[in-house]
Amino acid sequence: MSTGQIGAEQAYAEAAEQLPLRAERRDQWSDRAVFWTAVRYGVSEVHPGAWPVAAARWSRLWEVARREHLPPIPGIPEVENMPATASVAERGIASVRAIVGKRR
């Protein structure tokens, strides 16, 4: 998850797409900052195609959220939000081995 690769407008579009899926637990977020910006903005106020009206306020909230250490998204296991690639898995295994190796 990295907010460095997504802009405020893209984050708003993602929120407008994912929020309706939340009731059915089908939502998938690219980053915690997208979800928490939507919460702070007001989930009932995020609508597809409303970016011109939302831009100034959303952008301010987005900039704050990008810099914060945010809590996990409620109801979504962190594992589901992580990229499922071999390189990510290999780095994780190497990290665990390094920790275990220090304890011997």
N, C-alpha and C positions, 0 to 999 in steps of 0.2 A: 504494500500500500504506500503510495507516494503522491502527495499533493503537488510535487514539483512539476509533474507532467500534465496537469489539468488546470485549465483556467476557470475563472469565476463563471463565465457563461456556460461552459461545458458542465461544470458542477451543478449549476441550476437545472440544466436539461436532464442530467442524470437523476437529480432529486425528483423532478416532475415525472420521470418515467418510473422510478422505483417506489415512490410513496404509495401509489395505488396498489402495488403488489404486496405491501407490508401486511395488510389484513389477512392475506392468505399465506403469509410467511414465505413468499417467493422472491422477496427483495434481495438483491445482491449489490453491495456498495463497493466502489473502487477504493474508497478511503473513509475513515471515520469522520474526517472533516466535512465531507459532503453531507453525511447524515446529520451531524450536529449543527451545521449551518442551517439546514432545513428546519430542524427543531427550533433553533433560535429565531429564525425568520417567521416561523409559524407554518406548520405542516398543511394547514387548511388554506394557506395563502399561496402556495406554490402550484402554479398551473402551467401546462405546456403552452408555449407561445407567448407567455407574459413577460419575457425577459426585458423588453424595453421599459416596462413599468417597474420591474424589480431590480434592475441593474445597480443603481446607486446603493440601495440598502443592502442587497445581497452581497455586493462586492466588499462593503465595509465588514460585514460579518464574516465573510470568507477569509479575508486577510487576517483577522483575529484567530479564527479556527485553525488556519494553516500553521500558526506559530505555537499553538497550545498542545499540551499532552492531554489527549482526550480519552475519556473512558470508552470501553468497548460498546459496540452497538447492541442494545438489549435484544435478546432473542436470537442472535446470530452467533454461532460458535466462531471463534477467531480462525480456526482452521479452514472454514469455508471461505473466508475472505483472503486467504493467502494463495499466491500463485502455486499451482501444482506442477512444478517442473522438476526434472531430475537435478538440475543445478541447485535449486533451492533446497531440495532434500539432502543433497551431498554436503552443502554448507552446514545444514543443521546437524547432520551426523558428525561432521568434523568438529563442530563446536562442542557437542556432547562428549566426544572422545577426548578433546582437549581438557574439558572439565574433569572427567573421570581420571585421566592420566595424571593430573596434578595431585590427586588424592592418594596415589600409591606410594 
